[in-house]
């Protein structure tokens, strides 16, 4: 029996697209273009009662986002 079970969680953020140059930065002040960045995509795992786990990986891989979703700070897509 799983103590914690996560099935296919995903989270996407909208980030403003930055352009170089003074003219482009002034234009982007009035009209912004956004791109979507996938922080977490289809993560599934289960942890049994009494099991000790470590959640490791390289920087910018969605570890903090996953923990925030599990604790209720962020809402998954």
Residue pairs with C-beta under 8 A, 6 or more apart in sequence:
1 48
1 49
2 46
2 47
2 48
3 47
3 48
3 49
3 50
3 51
4 46
4 47
4 70
5 45
5 46
5 47
6 43
6 44
6 45
6 46
6 70
7 44
8 42
8 43
8 44
9 40
9 42
9 43
9 44
9 66
9 69
9 76
10 38
10 40
10 41
10 42
10 43
10 76
10 77
11 38
11 39
11 40
11 62
11 65
11 69
11 74
11 76
11 77
12 36
12 37
12 38
12 39
12 77
13 36
13 37
13 39
14 34
14 35
14 36
14 37
15 34
15 35
15 36
15 37
16 28
16 32
16 33
16 34
17 28
17 32
17 33
17 34
17 35
18 25
18 28
19 25
19 27
19 28
39 62
39 65
40 62
40 65
40 66
40 69
40 76
43 62
43 66
47 53
55 63
55 66
55 67
56 63
57 63
65 74
68 74
69 75
69 76
